[in-house]
Amino acid sequence: MSLQGRTVVVTGAGQGIGKALTELVIELGGQVVAVDMNPDTLKAAVAPLPAERVMTVVGSVSDLALATRSVSEAVERFGAIHGLVNNAGITRPAMIEKMTDTQWRDVIDVHLTGSFYWLQAVGRHMVSRSRDGDATGGSIINISSDAGRKGAIGQINYAAAKAGLLGMTMTAAKEWGRYNIRTNSICFGVVETPMTEVVRGEKFRDGMLAQIPLGRWSTPDEAVRMLGFLLSDAASYMTGQHIGVNGGFHISL
């Protein structure tokens, strides 16, 4: 796998999977546009990385103007964008009958609407490049979840958003395949990140591990290897796919 000379946008880059992916892109020879709404977390995450190969963007992924402006600025700085990983995420858990409108909208805005804004902004650039004769194309990855395929008690907002990303992935794959733009989804299981601290805690730990054939959580460094593969030319004939990286937590045909 090589990302030499490629530029990849990573949302939610300040911690967890996003931070690990940012480091992997640099390791594989690429440049990163690192997006996060927490300036301190983002600054700390990119501090060890070569400044000339990292562009930071602070703000919410659900800000359409930010997405549009950031893509233009990244193209001006690096020449082109070759990859996007829609990774930013939040949780606002509540049982269905107790969920507030704010809890619903906050999660949908970040996971689903925000992912659409960045997919659209980056995709427009990739399509334009293709129409100008650049055959490089690009790779877009939407971070979904097994919750989007199985449901999740207490997280109807999260499960609905993650299921929506699967439809977004398949539609983009069909519309943009002729431009050599590949769009795939990753459905992670339980990765050792701040977002999964509750399910990895004492109350739920044993029950969750009993459902995972490999019997353990994934580390962020382990989880992002599949992302590196999908971003690279090693996955040049893969598009429209939903790939489980979950230790066997969800197994299906």
N, C-alpha and C positions, 0 to 999 in steps of 0.2 A: 504494500500500500504506500502510495506517495501522494502528497498534496503540494509538491514543489511548485511554487509560483501561483498557487490557487489562493483565493480569498474567500473566507467562510464567515458568514454572519451567525453568531451564537447568541440567542436570547437567554436571559437568566444565567448569565456567565459568572456571576459573583460567587457562587458556591455550588457544592454538590456535583451533579452531572455536568452542568454548564462549565464549571471551573475545570473539571477533569478533561472535558472535551477541548476547551481552549488550549490547555497544555498539550494535548495530543496533536492538535492541528499544527501548533508551532513545531513540535517534535518531528512531524511528518513533512516539514518544509514549507508550510503555508503561512498566510497572514490571517489575522482574526479581527473582525468587528465585534467587540464584546459589549453586549447590551445588558443593563441591569438598572433597576430603579433605586438601588441603595449605593450611593457614591462611595461610601467608606469600604463596604464589602468588595465592590468592584475594583477599587484602587488597590486593595490588599491582594486580590486575586491575580492581578496582572503585574504587580510590582516585580516579580522575579523574571518576567519575560522580556525579550528584546523590544524596546519601545518603538523601534522603527517598523516592527511587524504587527503592532497592535494598535487599533483605534478603539477608544472607549466611547460609549453612548450611554448617558444617564437619563432615565425616564421610563414611563410605563409603556409596555408594548401595546396597550389599548389606545394609544395616542396616534391617530392616523397621520397627523402632520409630522410627528417625530419619525415615523417609519419612512415616509416619503423623502423627507429631508436627509435622513441618515444614509439612505441608499445612494442618493446623489453625491453626498460628501465622500462616501466610501469609494465610489467609482472615480471621483476626482483624485482621491489620494492614491488608490491602488491600481487604477486602470480598469478594473472589472470585478464583478462578484461572481463566483463560481459555485457557491454553496450556501445553503441556509438551513439551520437547525432551529425549529420552533420549540424551544425547551422551557421557556419561562412558565412558572406555575405557582398557584396558591391553593390553599384549601380553606373552606369555610363550612365545617361539618355541622349537620343538624338532621334530625329525622324529618321525613317529608312533611308531616303535619305541623312541625315547629319551625320550618325553614322560613326566614324572612325574605322579602323581595331583594333587600340589599345583599344578603348572603348568596342568593341565586345569581344576581347580576354581576357581582364582583368576580365570581369564578368563571361565568360564561364570557365576560368581557376580556379576561386575561387569556384563558385557554383557547377559546374558540374565535372570538372576534379579533383578538390581538394576533393570533396565528394567521388569520385571513389577511389582515393588514400587511404583515410582513411578507407573506407568500405572494400577495398581489404586487407589492412594491418591488421585491426582488425578481419576481417572475416577469414583470414588464421589462425590466432591464435585460434579462436573459433572452426574452423573445426579440427585443430590439436588436440585440447583438447578433442573434441568429439571422434575422432578416437582412442584416448588413453583411452577411457572408461568413460570420465566425461560427465554425462548426463545433466549438468547444462545448456548447450546451451548459448544463449545470445539474446539480443534485440538491433537491429539497427534501428534508426529513421532518416530519411532524412527530413529536413525542406524544404518543397516546399512552394507553395503560390497559392492563387487564381489566380494570374497572369499566372501561368502555366496551368490553366484550362480555363481562360476567355480571355487571352491576356492582354496587358497593353500598352496604347498609350505612345509612347516615351521611351519604355523599351523593345524593341524586344530581346535584349541580355538577360535580366533578365527573361522574359517570356519563352524564348526558353530553358534557363538553368533549370528553375523550372519545365517545362514540361518534360525535359530529366530526371530529378530526379524521376518522376513517373515511367518511364520505367525501370530505374535502380532498384527501389524498387521492382517492380513486378518480375523482372528477378532474383534478389538475393533471394526473397522469394521462388521461384520455385527451384532454385539450392540448397539452403541451408536448406530447411525445414527439410530434413531427418536428419540433425545434430541438430535439435531443436534450430535453429537460426531463429528468427522472424525478419522480415524486414517490416517496415511500413513507411508511409509518413504522415506528418502533413501539411495541407494547412492553414496557418494563414491568417486572414484578416488584419485589421489595428490594430497593437499593439503599445502602447505608447513607442516607442524606438527612438533613434537618427535617424535611417534610414527612419522613417515615418514622420519626422518633416514637410516636404514640403506638403504632402497630408493632414496633420492635420492643416495646416496653414490657414489663413483667406481666401485665394484665392479658396481653394478646400474644406474646412471644411463642409459647408452646403450641397454641392452636394454629398460628400462621405457619410455623416451621413444619408442622405435621402435614400441611398441604403442599409442601415443596419437595419433590422427589430428591433433589440434590441436598436437601436438609440444611441449607444455609442461605444467608442474604448475599446479595452481590455488592461488591465494592464499586464506587464510581469509576475507578480506573478500569475495572473489568467490564463494566457496562458499556463504556464508550468505545470499546474496540469495534463493535458492530457499526457504530456511527462512522468511524474512520473508514471502514470497508465501503459503506454505502456512499460516502463522499468521494471516494477514489474511483479511478477507472477500472478497478478490480470488479466493480458492480455495474459495469457499463450496459448490461442487458437486463437490469432489474428495474422495474417501475410498477407502481400501483399495488405494491405488496405490503402486507401487515406482518411484521416479524416479531415474534415473541422472544424476549431476552429475559427469562423469568425463572430459570431453574426447574422448569416443568410445572410451574404453578397453574398454568392454563395449557392444556394439550388438546388440539383439535385437528381435523383433516384440513 
